[in-house]
Amino acid sequence: MNIIYCDALVVGGGLAGLRASIACKQRGLHTIVLSLVPVRRSHSAAAQGGMQASLGNAKMSEGDNEDLHFLDTVKGSDWGCDQQVARMFVTTAPKAIRELASWGVPWTRIKKGDRKAVINGEHVTITEREDRHGYIQSRDFGGTKKWRTCFTADATGHTMLYAVANEALRYNVDIQDRKEVLTLIHHEGVCYGAVVRDLITGGLSAYVSKGTLLATGGYGRVYKHTTNAVICDGVGIACALETGVAKLGNMEAVQFHPTALVPSGILMTEGCRGDGGILRDKFGRRFMPAYEPEKKELASRDVVSRRILEHIKKGYGAPSPYGDHVWLDIAILGREHVEKNLRDVHDIAKTFAGIDAADDSVETQDNMKDMPTDEEQFGPGAPKQKGWVPIKPMQHYSMGGLRTNYKGESHLKGLFCAGEAACWDLHGFNRLGGNSVSEAVVAGMIIGDYFAQHCAQASIDINTQIAQNFIQHTQDHLQGLLHNEGKEDVYQIRERMREIMDEKVGVFREGAILEEAVHELEELYKRALHIHVKNKKTHNNPELEDAYRTQKMLKLALCISKGALDRTESRGAHTRMDYPKRDDANWLKRTLASWEDPAQTLPTLSYEDLDIMTMELSPDFRGYGAKGNFIPHPLKEERDAQIAKITEEIKARGGDRYALQEALMPFDLQPQYKARNIRLGENS
């Protein structure tokens, strides 16, 4: 039995995990990072559009601050987030941007003078001030009051990941790739590390640690059509679920990105629309202003996804062998802009769809035939251009994950979580674009520091025999899969799971269909216990790996579908056609899923209330659809009165926005991160 000891064990080599490992090394801890792939290939690199932080440098960002970023994040979450966590996040994000700059991230910078831009489909000129020349630039993104998304062209995640990885190597973090966690080692409610499989040799080892942090990303691969990489299967948090102690939060909160390339599912960054790209239907009409006249293409992602599918359902999607879709037009931005600021998008469209996305020449006018003449709300039609890119909504992001408190601590002591794998809970039921890689780094800073504190103070109080028992248990499970007498095919089961999730637990959800999904997924899970693995090798055996991963993925799929079935309201990305209103009276609460008994075939659901009386912003109209399309919380008027009274008292005393915020909702944060951010033009 191979047992490896360390102070801090970080599982996952993306932005959150690597940044947390740096925090541990800064305290002198023996830190190991385990990754499925070489860390620079982690899914964080796929982020294109940018990272949100309220710097307020550029012309279109002037006046931005933490309060506005907080407001956008809370409204974007449809009041499902933890507002104290949101405050921690928006306060730290500007510091994270500047730290990354010092580590070598080549943020796109402001150039003084005039520059061309497209706003609301029209070409305009923006004049940047001379005294802002050289400062970090930002672009527009959906759901924000100001242009707040800092970027490096459209390869932001790539440059961020390389910089953080280089810094981790500079600190001599012990990074071990091609390692997969199969089981968490725990005893009497405390986590002591993990049983890890070497993906090259197939051998098992126990990594015993004072603290364990999961940063394993999302679970998008439980869906058939997703922008997620193949490694984003959620197995990390499934291991936490299987402890019977840790709980998963808000698993039904799944985001669908409106602009995924058809048919590959590769993401066409929100930066396309942030820079002025528009959506067109099969007639070439720009349809979003008819649905969302204020934000148009830059409404929140859940809203744009629903509007696209509604429009396609009306018969206005462009037909293709892969189903109907709409068009993303970035050729309107001009070739120079596309090839400079959206070059990855341009390359992806060329490589995977054979389209030059900057080509604004006419391909055909036949697309305008039979266009209705009595639908002026959708605007005029336009001939089909060669550069239009076929897109439709696909699964993109996991708001749910391992439930933690604001320090990143799970229900299992010694087990922390950060990044997309966590339900921290920054995003509630919908994440704003640009808040993902931002959360990954910020959570890596904040939670990484709390995690390092824990590891510095904790001790490894576990008998070696317990670790050996976990290795043996995991070995027995693998041998059971290899020698199972069942007749089930893992690939048939996995494919059907993904089809069910796409068809029945997608953008639009309905009770009867969700019941079917839960029932079918439960039957699939039962069948998965009898998978027959034909290849009997313990190493270099993808069939074995798919078998144990699929069993875990089915548990996550059941948590998602059962949570969606039981939540009888619509909130953010969770849209119930049979319950169209957000119901704060009954559902201002977070879903918790657990799997206490290994023999059970469905998750156990419980709930924790969001305390409206401690909220800085009480739940209100989000700004989309019909005004008042929510059922108020019974304490809303009382909390609103408290907020108004506190605001009046602070203003009467001459207090500034910091004093008001602290009076409305105090929040904990390490002093180095809670320090005030300094912006150009501000007095303090």
Disulfide bonds with the S-S distance in Angstrom:
none
